[in-house]
Amino acid sequence: MGAFVPGLDRTEDWPDGEWRVRRLTGGAADKVYRCPGCDQEIGARLPHVVSWPAWPGGEDERRHWHTACWRNRLRHGPGRSRY
């Protein structure tokens, strides 16, 4: 997964910054990842979200999130990393 792909990715503006976001279908998710929002595994073949900061080089900060964790990440408060 590389840089921003128009039509596949979108930009989202949040209070914690501007983010590039890609929604992955279950068929496109072939590995297990750990969600930074809940620290639980995202199993292979599960739909989820990949996000990264919208600054140059931000794609190196890509993280895979459960969709609900991504939407609710600002509610968790201090102690959780946005990455």
Secondary structure, DSSP 8 states (H G I E B T S, - for coil): --S--BTTBEEEEETTEEEEEEEE-GGG--S-EE-TTT--EE-TT--EEEEEESSTTGGGG-EEE-HHHHHHGGGG-TTS---
